Amino acid sequence: MKTIKSIASRMTQMCRPAWIVFLSSLQLCCLLLTASLLLYAGLFPDAPRSLAAALYELPEAILLIGVLISVCIEDAYRGRS
């Protein structure tokens, strides 16, 4: 529990550009997962289910890349190398 609190407190101290990158990647992941759910539920009958499966797998990579870019921005902002 202490680790989670330290991560949350560290996230609140992020620089603004890093925070924007992190939130943008999180929003994009939520959008892709919602689109995947709508496609899989059959709301769009012409769309193949393979598209829904691809949209379901994509957010993991986007979130990972977003977090890595956010960490790099934070390190550059704080002056670390």
PDB file of N, CA, C and O in Angstrom, chain B, residues numbered from 101:
ATOM      1  N   MET B 101       0.821  -1.187   0.000  1.00  0.00           N
ATOM      2  CA  MET B 101       0.000   0.000   0.000  1.00  0.00           C
ATOM      3  C   MET B 101       0.871   1.259   0.000  1.00  0.00           C
ATOM      4  O   MET B 101       0.511   2.270  -0.603  1.00  0.00           O
ATOM      5  N   LYS B 102       2.008   1.189   0.675  1.00  0.00           N
ATOM      6  CA  LYS B 102       2.902   2.325   0.723  1.00  0.00           C
ATOM      7  C   LYS B 102       3.455   2.650  -0.661  1.00  0.00           C
ATOM      8  O   LYS B 102       3.648   3.818  -0.997  1.00  0.00           O
ATOM      9  N   THR B 103       3.709   1.622  -1.458  1.00  0.00           N
ATOM     10  CA  THR B 103       4.233   1.816  -2.801  1.00  0.00           C
ATOM     11  C   THR B 103       3.214   2.542  -3.677  1.00  0.00           C
ATOM     12  O   THR B 103       3.578   3.434  -4.443  1.00  0.00           O
ATOM     13  N   ILE B 104       1.959   2.170  -3.568  1.00  0.00           N
ATOM     14  CA  ILE B 104       0.910   2.814  -4.365  1.00  0.00           C
ATOM     15  C   ILE B 104       0.773   4.283  -3.989  1.00  0.00           C
ATOM     16  O   ILE B 104       0.595   5.138  -4.856  1.00  0.00           O
ATOM     17  N   LYS B 105       0.858   4.573  -2.694  1.00  0.00           N
ATOM     18  CA  LYS B 105       0.770   5.971  -2.252  1.00  0.00           C
ATOM     19  C   LYS B 105       1.958   6.781  -2.753  1.00  0.00           C
ATOM     20  O   LYS B 105       1.801   7.943  -3.128  1.00  0.00           O
ATOM     21  N   SER B 106       3.140   6.183  -2.763  1.00  0.00           N
ATOM     22  CA  SER B 106       4.315   6.910  -3.247  1.00  0.00           C
ATOM     23  C   SER B 106       4.233   7.145  -4.753  1.00  0.00           C
ATOM     24  O   SER B 106       4.665   8.191  -5.237  1.00  0.00           O
ATOM     25  N   ILE B 107       3.688   6.191  -5.494  1.00  0.00           N
ATOM     26  CA  ILE B 107       3.512   6.374  -6.933  1.00  0.00           C
ATOM     27  C   ILE B 107       2.493   7.473  -7.205  1.00  0.00           C
ATOM     28  O   ILE B 107       2.708   8.316  -8.075  1.00  0.00           O
ATOM     29  N   ALA B 108       1.396   7.469  -6.473  1.00  0.00           N
ATOM     30  CA  ALA B 108       0.369   8.487  -6.668  1.00  0.00           C
ATOM     31  C   ALA B 108       0.884   9.876  -6.311  1.00  0.00           C
ATOM     32  O   ALA B 108       0.578  10.845  -7.005  1.00  0.00           O
ATOM     33  N   SER B 109       1.653   9.981  -5.251  1.00  0.00           N
ATOM     34  CA  SER B 109       2.186  11.293  -4.886  1.00  0.00           C
ATOM     35  C   SER B 109       3.228  11.762  -5.901  1.00  0.00           C
ATOM     36  O   SER B 109       3.342  12.958  -6.165  1.00  0.00           O
ATOM     37  N   ARG B 110       3.978  10.839  -6.461  1.00  0.00           N
ATOM     38  CA  ARG B 110       4.975  11.195  -7.479  1.00  0.00           C
ATOM     39  C   ARG B 110       4.290  11.646  -8.766  1.00  0.00           C
ATOM     40  O   ARG B 110       4.773  12.554  -9.443  1.00  0.00           O
ATOM     41  N   MET B 111       3.176  11.022  -9.102  1.00  0.00           N
ATOM     42  CA  MET B 111       2.453  11.396 -10.310  1.00  0.00           C
ATOM     43  C   MET B 111       1.858  12.794 -10.194  1.00  0.00           C
ATOM     44  O   MET B 111       1.750  13.501 -11.195  1.00  0.00           O
ATOM     45  N   THR B 112       1.474  13.198  -9.000  1.00  0.00           N
ATOM     46  CA  THR B 112       0.911  14.538  -8.832  1.00  0.00           C
ATOM     47  C   THR B 112       1.970  15.617  -8.959  1.00  0.00           C
ATOM     48  O   THR B 112       1.633  16.791  -9.108  1.00  0.00           O
ATOM     49  N   GLN B 113       3.237  15.251  -8.904  1.00  0.00           N
ATOM     50  CA  GLN B 113       4.326  16.211  -9.006  1.00  0.00           C
ATOM     51  C   GLN B 113       4.972  16.233 -10.387  1.00  0.00           C
ATOM     52  O   GLN B 113       6.018  16.855 -10.568  1.00  0.00           O
ATOM     53  N   MET B 114       4.359  15.559 -11.366  1.00  0.00           N
ATOM     54  CA  MET B 114       4.909  15.532 -12.722  1.00  0.00           C
ATOM     55  C   MET B 114       4.837  16.914 -13.359  1.00  0.00           C
ATOM     56  O   MET B 114       3.970  17.722 -13.026  1.00  0.00           O
ATOM     57  N   CYS B 115       5.750  17.169 -14.270  1.00  0.00           N
ATOM     58  CA  CYS B 115       5.689  18.432 -15.011  1.00  0.00           C
ATOM     59  C   CYS B 115       4.501  18.376 -15.976  1.00  0.00           C
ATOM     60  O   CYS B 115       4.030  17.302 -16.349  1.00  0.00           O
ATOM     61  N   ARG B 116       4.043  19.540 -16.359  1.00  0.00           N
ATOM     62  CA  ARG B 116       2.821  19.622 -17.173  1.00  0.00           C
ATOM     63  C   ARG B 116       2.923  18.889 -18.520  1.00  0.00           C
ATOM     64  O   ARG B 116       1.989  18.165 -18.865  1.00  0.00           O
ATOM     65  N   PRO B 117       4.009  19.036 -19.300  1.00  0.00           N
ATOM     66  CA  PRO B 117       4.075  18.305 -20.577  1.00  0.00           C
ATOM     67  C   PRO B 117       4.032  16.779 -20.406  1.00  0.00           C
ATOM     68  O   PRO B 117       3.390  16.085 -21.194  1.00  0.00           O
ATOM     69  N   ALA B 118       4.706  16.267 -19.390  1.00  0.00           N
ATOM     70  CA  ALA B 118       4.687  14.822 -19.154  1.00  0.00           C
ATOM     71  C   ALA B 118       3.292  14.365 -18.749  1.00  0.00           C
ATOM     72  O   ALA B 118       2.837  13.294 -19.152  1.00  0.00           O
ATOM     73  N   TRP B 119       2.624  15.179 -17.957  1.00  0.00           N
ATOM     74  CA  TRP B 119       1.264  14.838 -17.514  1.00  0.00           C
ATOM     75  C   TRP B 119       0.298  14.839 -18.698  1.00  0.00           C
ATOM     76  O   TRP B 119      -0.588  13.989 -18.781  1.00  0.00           O
ATOM     77  N   ILE B 120       0.472  15.797 -19.616  1.00  0.00           N
ATOM     78  CA  ILE B 120      -0.388  15.868 -20.799  1.00  0.00           C
ATOM     79  C   ILE B 120      -0.186  14.642 -21.691  1.00  0.00           C
ATOM     80  O   ILE B 120      -1.157  14.089 -22.207  1.00  0.00           O
ATOM     81  N   VAL B 121       1.059  14.213 -21.874  1.00  0.00           N
ATOM     82  CA  VAL B 121       1.335  13.016 -22.682  1.00  0.00           C
ATOM     83  C   VAL B 121       0.709  11.787 -22.032  1.00  0.00           C
ATOM     84  O   VAL B 121       0.105  10.959 -22.714  1.00  0.00           O
ATOM     85  N   PHE B 122       0.852  11.670 -20.720  1.00  0.00           N
ATOM     86  CA  PHE B 122       0.286  10.519 -20.008  1.00  0.00           C
ATOM     87  C   PHE B 122      -1.239  10.500 -20.122  1.00  0.00           C
ATOM     88  O   PHE B 122      -1.823   9.462 -20.431  1.00  0.00           O
ATOM     89  N   LEU B 123      -1.885  11.642 -19.875  1.00  0.00           N
ATOM     90  CA  LEU B 123      -3.344  11.694 -19.955  1.00  0.00           C
ATOM     91  C   LEU B 123      -3.849  11.469 -21.380  1.00  0.00           C
ATOM     92  O   LEU B 123      -4.879  10.825 -21.576  1.00  0.00           O
ATOM     93  N   SER B 124      -3.140  11.986 -22.358  1.00  0.00           N
ATOM     94  CA  SER B 124      -3.544  11.793 -23.755  1.00  0.00           C
ATOM     95  C   SER B 124      -3.477  10.322 -24.149  1.00  0.00           C
ATOM     96  O   SER B 124      -4.377   9.813 -24.818  1.00  0.00           O
ATOM     97  N   SER B 125      -2.420   9.644 -23.737  1.00  0.00           N
ATOM     98  CA  SER B 125      -2.315   8.218 -24.065  1.00  0.00           C
ATOM     99  C   SER B 125      -3.382   7.419 -23.321  1.00  0.00           C
ATOM    100  O   SER B 125      -3.911   6.446 -23.859  1.00  0.00           O
ATOM    101  N   LEU B 126      -3.700   7.814 -22.103  1.00  0.00           N
ATOM    102  CA  LEU B 126      -4.754   7.134 -21.348  1.00  0.00           C
ATOM    103  C   LEU B 126      -6.122   7.352 -21.987  1.00  0.00           C
ATOM    104  O   LEU B 126      -6.925   6.421 -22.058  1.00  0.00           O
ATOM    105  N   GLN B 127      -6.396   8.561 -22.449  1.00  0.00           N
ATOM    106  CA  GLN B 127      -7.654   8.853 -23.125  1.00  0.00           C
ATOM    107  C   GLN B 127      -7.771   8.092 -24.442  1.00  0.00           C
ATOM    108  O   GLN B 127      -8.841   7.581 -24.776  1.00  0.00           O
ATOM    109  N   LEU B 128      -6.672   8.017 -25.187  1.00  0.00           N
ATOM    110  CA  LEU B 128      -6.684   7.271 -26.443  1.00  0.00           C
ATOM    111  C   LEU B 128      -6.944   5.787 -26.189  1.00  0.00           C
ATOM    112  O   LEU B 128      -7.669   5.146 -26.949  1.00  0.00           O
ATOM    113  N   CYS B 129      -6.362   5.245 -25.133  1.00  0.00           N
ATOM    114  CA  CYS B 129      -6.593   3.843 -24.789  1.00  0.00           C
ATOM    115  C   CYS B 129      -8.059   3.601 -24.452  1.00  0.00           C
ATOM    116  O   CYS B 129      -8.641   2.608 -24.888  1.00  0.00           O
ATOM    117  N   CYS B 130      -8.650   4.492 -23.687  1.00  0.00           N
ATOM    118  CA  CYS B 130     -10.067   4.350 -23.341  1.00  0.00           C
ATOM    119  C   CYS B 130     -10.948   4.441 -24.583  1.00  0.00           C
ATOM    120  O   CYS B 130     -11.925   3.703 -24.707  1.00  0.00           O
ATOM    121  N   LEU B 131     -10.608   5.337 -25.497  1.00  0.00           N
ATOM    122  CA  LEU B 131     -11.364   5.468 -26.733  1.00  0.00           C
ATOM    123  C   LEU B 131     -11.271   4.203 -27.585  1.00  0.00           C
ATOM    124  O   LEU B 131     -12.275   3.743 -28.130  1.00  0.00           O
ATOM    125  N   LEU B 132     -10.079   3.650 -27.697  1.00  0.00           N
ATOM    126  CA  LEU B 132      -9.906   2.429 -28.487  1.00  0.00           C
ATOM    127  C   LEU B 132     -10.628   1.238 -27.864  1.00  0.00           C
ATOM    128  O   LEU B 132     -11.211   0.419 -28.576  1.00  0.00           O
ATOM    129  N   LEU B 133     -10.589   1.142 -26.544  1.00  0.00           N
ATOM    130  CA  LEU B 133     -11.295   0.044 -25.887  1.00  0.00           C
ATOM    131  C   LEU B 133     -12.810   0.183 -26.040  1.00  0.00           C
ATOM    132  O   LEU B 133     -13.513  -0.817 -26.192  1.00  0.00           O
ATOM    133  N   THR B 134     -13.306   1.402 -26.002  1.00  0.00           N
ATOM    134  CA  THR B 134     -14.739   1.623 -26.210  1.00  0.00           C
ATOM    135  C   THR B 134     -15.133   1.265 -27.644  1.00  0.00           C
ATOM    136  O   THR B 134     -16.163   0.628 -27.866  1.00  0.00           O
ATOM    137  N   ALA B 135     -14.322   1.673 -28.606  1.00  0.00           N
ATOM    138  CA  ALA B 135     -14.598   1.327 -30.001  1.00  0.00           C
ATOM    139  C   ALA B 135     -14.565  -0.182 -30.205  1.00  0.00           C
ATOM    140  O   ALA B 135     -15.384  -0.738 -30.937  1.00  0.00           O
ATOM    141  N   SER B 136     -13.623  -0.830 -29.560  1.00  0.00           N
ATOM    142  CA  SER B 136     -13.542  -2.286 -29.657  1.00  0.00           C
ATOM    143  C   SER B 136     -14.784  -2.949 -29.091  1.00  0.00           C
ATOM    144  O   SER B 136     -15.308  -3.899 -29.672  1.00  0.00           O
ATOM    145  N   LEU B 137     -15.250  -2.450 -27.966  1.00  0.00           N
ATOM    146  CA  LEU B 137     -16.456  -3.001 -27.346  1.00  0.00           C
ATOM    147  C   LEU B 137     -17.671  -2.809 -28.240  1.00  0.00           C
ATOM    148  O   LEU B 137     -18.492  -3.716 -28.380  1.00  0.00           O
ATOM    149  N   LEU B 138     -17.790  -1.628 -28.847  1.00  0.00           N
ATOM    150  CA  LEU B 138     -18.920  -1.368 -29.727  1.00  0.00           C
ATOM    151  C   LEU B 138     -18.877  -2.245 -30.974  1.00  0.00           C
ATOM    152  O   LEU B 138     -19.911  -2.730 -31.432  1.00  0.00           O
ATOM    153  N   LEU B 139     -17.687  -2.446 -31.519  1.00  0.00           N
ATOM    154  CA  LEU B 139     -17.562  -3.319 -32.692  1.00  0.00           C
ATOM    155  C   LEU B 139     -17.852  -4.769 -32.342  1.00  0.00           C
ATOM    156  O   LEU B 139     -18.505  -5.481 -33.104  1.00  0.00           O
ATOM    157  N   TYR B 140     -17.367  -5.201 -31.194  1.00  0.00           N
ATOM    158  CA  TYR B 140     -17.566  -6.595 -30.797  1.00  0.00           C
ATOM    159  C   TYR B 140     -19.026  -6.870 -30.453  1.00  0.00           C
ATOM    160  O   TYR B 140     -19.520  -7.975 -30.678  1.00  0.00           O
ATOM    161  N   ALA B 141     -19.718  -5.866 -29.907  1.00  0.00           N
ATOM    162  CA  ALA B 141     -21.129  -6.044 -29.550  1.00  0.00           C
ATOM    163  C   ALA B 141     -22.025  -6.095 -30.779  1.00  0.00           C
ATOM    164  O   ALA B 141     -23.192  -6.475 -30.682  1.00  0.00           O
ATOM    165  N   GLY B 142     -21.488  -5.718 -31.929  1.00  0.00           N
ATOM    166  CA  GLY B 142     -22.263  -5.808 -33.158  1.00  0.00           C
ATOM    167  C   GLY B 142     -23.031  -4.549 -33.485  1.00  0.00           C
ATOM    168  O   GLY B 142     -23.996  -4.601 -34.247  1.00  0.00           O
ATOM    169  N   LEU B 143     -22.635  -3.431 -32.935  1.00  0.00           N
ATOM    170  CA  LEU B 143     -23.323  -2.175 -33.230  1.00  0.00           C
ATOM    171  C   LEU B 143     -23.139  -1.778 -34.688  1.00  0.00           C
ATOM    172  O   LEU B 143     -24.004  -1.129 -35.277  1.00  0.00           O
ATOM    173  N   PHE B 144     -22.015  -2.169 -35.261  1.00  0.00           N
ATOM    174  CA  PHE B 144     -21.741  -1.907 -36.674  1.00  0.00           C
ATOM    175  C   PHE B 144     -21.611  -3.261 -37.367  1.00  0.00           C
ATOM    176  O   PHE B 144     -20.540  -3.867 -37.343  1.00  0.00           O
ATOM    177  N   PRO B 145     -22.671  -3.732 -37.974  1.00  0.00           N
ATOM    178  CA  PRO B 145     -22.675  -5.098 -38.509  1.00  0.00           C
ATOM    179  C   PRO B 145     -21.712  -5.330 -39.671  1.00  0.00           C
ATOM    180  O   PRO B 145     -21.330  -6.472 -39.927  1.00  0.00           O
ATOM    181  N   ASP B 146     -21.316  -4.284 -40.372  1.00  0.00           N
ATOM    182  CA  ASP B 146     -20.423  -4.471 -41.520  1.00  0.00           C
ATOM    183  C   ASP B 146     -18.965  -4.620 -41.109  1.00  0.00           C
ATOM    184  O   ASP B 146     -18.147  -5.088 -41.901  1.00  0.00           O
ATOM    185  N   ALA B 147     -18.629  -4.232 -39.892  1.00  0.00           N
ATOM    186  CA  ALA B 147     -17.234  -4.290 -39.435  1.00  0.00           C
ATOM    187  C   ALA B 147     -16.881  -5.717 -39.009  1.00  0.00           C
ATOM    188  O   ALA B 147     -17.659  -6.371 -38.315  1.00  0.00           O
ATOM    189  N   PRO B 148     -15.711  -6.193 -39.424  1.00  0.00           N
ATOM    190  CA  PRO B 148     -15.309  -7.553 -39.027  1.00  0.00           C
ATOM    191  C   PRO B 148     -14.882  -7.613 -37.558  1.00  0.00           C
ATOM    192  O   PRO B 148     -14.436  -6.619 -36.985  1.00  0.00           O
ATOM    193  N   ARG B 149     -15.025  -8.778 -36.972  1.00  0.00           N
ATOM    194  CA  ARG B 149     -14.630  -8.958 -35.569  1.00  0.00           C
ATOM    195  C   ARG B 149     -13.118  -8.916 -35.397  1.00  0.00           C
ATOM    196  O   ARG B 149     -12.626  -8.671 -34.295  1.00  0.00           O
ATOM    197  N   SER B 150     -12.383  -9.152 -36.466  1.00  0.00           N
ATOM    198  CA  SER B 150     -10.921  -9.060 -36.367  1.00  0.00           C
ATOM    199  C   SER B 150     -10.493  -7.626 -36.100  1.00  0.00           C
ATOM    200  O   SER B 150      -9.470  -7.395 -35.457  1.00  0.00           O
ATOM    201  N   LEU B 151     -11.264  -6.660 -36.587  1.00  0.00           N
ATOM    202  CA  LEU B 151     -10.976  -5.255 -36.299  1.00  0.00           C
ATOM    203  C   LEU B 151     -11.190  -4.973 -34.809  1.00  0.00           C
ATOM    204  O   LEU B 151     -10.419  -4.238 -34.193  1.00  0.00           O
ATOM    205  N   ALA B 152     -12.230  -5.555 -34.245  1.00  0.00           N
ATOM    206  CA  ALA B 152     -12.477  -5.385 -32.808  1.00  0.00           C
ATOM    207  C   ALA B 152     -11.345  -6.006 -31.999  1.00  0.00           C
ATOM    208  O   ALA B 152     -10.928  -5.438 -30.989  1.00  0.00           O
ATOM    209  N   ALA B 153     -10.846  -7.156 -32.424  1.00  0.00           N
ATOM    210  CA  ALA B 153      -9.739  -7.801 -31.715  1.00  0.00           C
ATOM    211  C   ALA B 153      -8.469  -6.967 -31.810  1.00  0.00           C
ATOM    212  O   ALA B 153      -7.719  -6.862 -30.840  1.00  0.00           O
ATOM    213  N   ALA B 154      -8.224  -6.374 -32.975  1.00  0.00           N
ATOM    214  CA  ALA B 154      -7.030  -5.533 -33.139  1.00  0.00           C
ATOM    215  C   ALA B 154      -7.130  -4.277 -32.280  1.00  0.00           C
ATOM    216  O   ALA B 154      -6.143  -3.863 -31.671  1.00  0.00           O
ATOM    217  N   LEU B 155      -8.312  -3.671 -32.226  1.00  0.00           N
ATOM    218  CA  LEU B 155      -8.494  -2.486 -31.392  1.00  0.00           C
ATOM    219  C   LEU B 155      -8.401  -2.827 -29.906  1.00  0.00           C
ATOM    220  O   LEU B 155      -8.062  -1.965 -29.094  1.00  0.00           O
ATOM    221  N   TYR B 156      -8.692  -4.050 -29.551  1.00  0.00           N
ATOM    222  CA  TYR B 156      -8.598  -4.472 -28.159  1.00  0.00           C
ATOM    223  C   TYR B 156      -7.144  -4.644 -27.717  1.00  0.00           C
ATOM    224  O   TYR B 156      -6.817  -4.402 -26.555  1.00  0.00           O
ATOM    225  N   GLU B 157      -6.277  -5.059 -28.631  1.00  0.00           N
ATOM    226  CA  GLU B 157      -4.872  -5.304 -28.297  1.00  0.00           C
ATOM    227  C   GLU B 157      -4.002  -4.055 -28.388  1.00  0.00           C
ATOM    228  O   GLU B 157      -2.947  -4.000 -27.755  1.00  0.00           O
ATOM    229  N   LEU B 158      -4.411  -3.068 -29.146  1.00  0.00           N
ATOM    230  CA  LEU B 158      -3.601  -1.878 -29.397  1.00  0.00           C
ATOM    231  C   LEU B 158      -3.368  -0.988 -28.171  1.00  0.00           C
ATOM    232  O   LEU B 158      -2.264  -0.460 -28.041  1.00  0.00           O
ATOM    233  N   PRO B 159      -4.326  -0.786 -27.270  1.00  0.00           N
ATOM    234  CA  PRO B 159      -4.112   0.138 -26.148  1.00  0.00           C
ATOM    235  C   PRO B 159      -2.948  -0.211 -25.231  1.00  0.00           C
ATOM    236  O   PRO B 159      -2.349   0.686 -24.638  1.00  0.00           O
ATOM    237  N   GLU B 160      -2.617  -1.472 -25.102  1.00  0.00           N
ATOM    238  CA  GLU B 160      -1.474  -1.845 -24.258  1.00  0.00           C
ATOM    239  C   GLU B 160      -0.188  -1.205 -24.772  1.00  0.00           C
ATOM    240  O   GLU B 160       0.592  -0.648 -23.999  1.00  0.00           O
ATOM    241  N   ALA B 161       0.020  -1.289 -26.066  1.00  0.00           N
ATOM    242  CA  ALA B 161       1.225  -0.720 -26.664  1.00  0.00           C
ATOM    243  C   ALA B 161       1.212   0.803 -26.581  1.00  0.00           C
ATOM    244  O   ALA B 161       2.242   1.418 -26.305  1.00  0.00           O
ATOM    245  N   ILE B 162       0.065   1.406 -26.817  1.00  0.00           N
ATOM    246  CA  ILE B 162      -0.033   2.861 -26.765  1.00  0.00           C
ATOM    247  C   ILE B 162       0.239   3.371 -25.359  1.00  0.00           C
ATOM    248  O   ILE B 162       0.949   4.361 -25.186  1.00  0.00           O
ATOM    249  N   LEU B 163      -0.315   2.711 -24.359  1.00  0.00           N
ATOM    250  CA  LEU B 163      -0.090   3.138 -22.983  1.00  0.00           C
ATOM    251  C   LEU B 163       1.368   2.960 -22.581  1.00  0.00           C
ATOM    252  O   LEU B 163       1.926   3.816 -21.894  1.00  0.00           O
ATOM    253  N   LEU B 164       1.984   1.878 -22.993  1.00  0.00           N
ATOM    254  CA  LEU B 164       3.396   1.660 -22.687  1.00  0.00           C
ATOM    255  C   LEU B 164       4.266   2.742 -23.324  1.00  0.00           C
ATOM    256  O   LEU B 164       5.152   3.291 -22.668  1.00  0.00           O
ATOM    257  N   ILE B 165       4.020   3.047 -24.585  1.00  0.00           N
ATOM    258  CA  ILE B 165       4.791   4.089 -25.267  1.00  0.00           C
ATOM    259  C   ILE B 165       4.531   5.444 -24.627  1.00  0.00           C
ATOM    260  O   ILE B 165       5.462   6.232 -24.462  1.00  0.00           O
ATOM    261  N   GLY B 166       3.296   5.729 -24.267  1.00  0.00           N
ATOM    262  CA  GLY B 166       2.969   6.996 -23.631  1.00  0.00           C
ATOM    263  C   GLY B 166       3.655   7.169 -22.291  1.00  0.00           C
ATOM    264  O   GLY B 166       4.129   8.258 -21.968  1.00  0.00           O
ATOM    265  N   VAL B 167       3.710   6.095 -21.506  1.00  0.00           N
ATOM    266  CA  VAL B 167       4.384   6.162 -20.208  1.00  0.00           C
ATOM    267  C   VAL B 167       5.882   6.360 -20.394  1.00  0.00           C
ATOM    268  O   VAL B 167       6.498   7.142 -19.668  1.00  0.00           O
ATOM    269  N   LEU B 168       6.470   5.666 -21.351  1.00  0.00           N
ATOM    270  CA  LEU B 168       7.906   5.825 -21.596  1.00  0.00           C
ATOM    271  C   LEU B 168       8.245   7.241 -22.058  1.00  0.00           C
ATOM    272  O   LEU B 168       9.238   7.817 -21.615  1.00  0.00           O
ATOM    273  N   ILE B 169       7.435   7.794 -22.936  1.00  0.00           N
ATOM    274  CA  ILE B 169       7.675   9.168 -23.392  1.00  0.00           C
ATOM    275  C   ILE B 169       7.482  10.144 -22.241  1.00  0.00           C
ATOM    276  O   ILE B 169       8.241  11.103 -22.108  1.00  0.00           O
ATOM    277  N   SER B 170       6.492   9.911 -21.424  1.00  0.00           N
ATOM    278  CA  SER B 170       6.239  10.767 -20.272  1.00  0.00           C
ATOM    279  C   SER B 170       7.415  10.741 -19.295  1.00  0.00           C
ATOM    280  O   SER B 170       7.802  11.779 -18.758  1.00  0.00           O
ATOM    281  N   VAL B 171       7.973   9.573 -19.071  1.00  0.00           N
ATOM    282  CA  VAL B 171       9.132   9.455 -18.181  1.00  0.00           C
ATOM    283  C   VAL B 171      10.339  10.180 -18.779  1.00  0.00           C
ATOM    284  O   VAL B 171      11.075  10.852 -18.057  1.00  0.00           O
ATOM    285  N   CYS B 172      10.545  10.051 -20.080  1.00  0.00           N
ATOM    286  CA  CYS B 172      11.665  10.750 -20.726  1.00  0.00           C
ATOM    287  C   CYS B 172      11.499  12.262 -20.633  1.00  0.00           C
ATOM    288  O   CYS B 172      12.467  12.979 -20.380  1.00  0.00           O
ATOM    289  N   ILE B 173      10.278  12.748 -20.836  1.00  0.00           N
ATOM    290  CA  ILE B 173      10.031  14.179 -20.721  1.00  0.00           C
ATOM    291  C   ILE B 173      10.275  14.640 -19.286  1.00  0.00           C
ATOM    292  O   ILE B 173      10.879  15.689 -19.059  1.00  0.00           O
ATOM    293  N   GLU B 174       9.811  13.862 -18.333  1.00  0.00           N
ATOM    294  CA  GLU B 174       9.990  14.217 -16.915  1.00  0.00           C
ATOM    295  C   GLU B 174      11.472  14.250 -16.546  1.00  0.00           C
ATOM    296  O   GLU B 174      11.913  15.152 -15.834  1.00  0.00           O
ATOM    297  N   ASP B 175      12.234  13.282 -17.020  1.00  0.00           N
ATOM    298  CA  ASP B 175      13.672  13.264 -16.747  1.00  0.00           C
ATOM    299  C   ASP B 175      14.379  14.461 -17.374  1.00  0.00           C
ATOM    300  O   ASP B 175      15.247  15.069 -16.749  1.00  0.00           O
ATOM    301  N   ALA B 176      14.010  14.798 -18.604  1.00  0.00           N
ATOM    302  CA  ALA B 176      14.626  15.947 -19.276  1.00  0.00           C
ATOM    303  C   ALA B 176      14.224  17.245 -18.574  1.00  0.00           C
ATOM    304  O   ALA B 176      15.031  18.170 -18.477  1.00  0.00           O
ATOM    305  N   TYR B 177      13.009  17.319 -18.092  1.00  0.00           N
ATOM    306  CA  TYR B 177      12.536  18.519 -17.408  1.00  0.00           C
ATOM    307  C   TYR B 177      13.265  18.709 -16.067  1.00  0.00           C
ATOM    308  O   TYR B 177      13.609  19.828 -15.686  1.00  0.00           O
ATOM    309  N   ARG B 178      13.486  17.619 -15.381  1.00  0.00           N
ATOM    310  CA  ARG B 178      14.149  17.692 -14.074  1.00  0.00           C
ATOM    311  C   ARG B 178      15.670  17.806 -14.202  1.00  0.00           C
ATOM    312  O   ARG B 178      16.350  18.065 -13.209  1.00  0.00           O
ATOM    313  N   GLY B 179      16.214  17.615 -15.412  1.00  0.00           N
ATOM    314  CA  GLY B 179      17.640  17.769 -15.631  1.00  0.00           C
ATOM    315  C   GLY B 179      18.448  16.521 -15.353  1.00  0.00           C
ATOM    316  O   GLY B 179      19.657  16.595 -15.133  1.00  0.00           O
ATOM    317  N   ARG B 180      17.794  15.384 -15.361  1.00  0.00           N
ATOM    318  CA  ARG B 180      18.523  14.127 -15.158  1.00  0.00           C
ATOM    319  C   ARG B 180      18.966  13.598 -16.507  1.00  0.00           C
ATOM    320  O   ARG B 180      18.414  13.962 -17.546  1.00  0.00           O
ATOM    321  N   SER B 181      19.972  12.732 -16.479  1.00  0.00           N
ATOM    322  CA  SER B 181      20.423  12.133 -17.739  1.00  0.00           C
ATOM    323  C   SER B 181      20.414  10.638 -17.660  1.00  0.00           C
ATOM    324  O   SER B 181      20.763   9.966 -18.630  1.00  0.00           O
TER     325      SER B 181
END
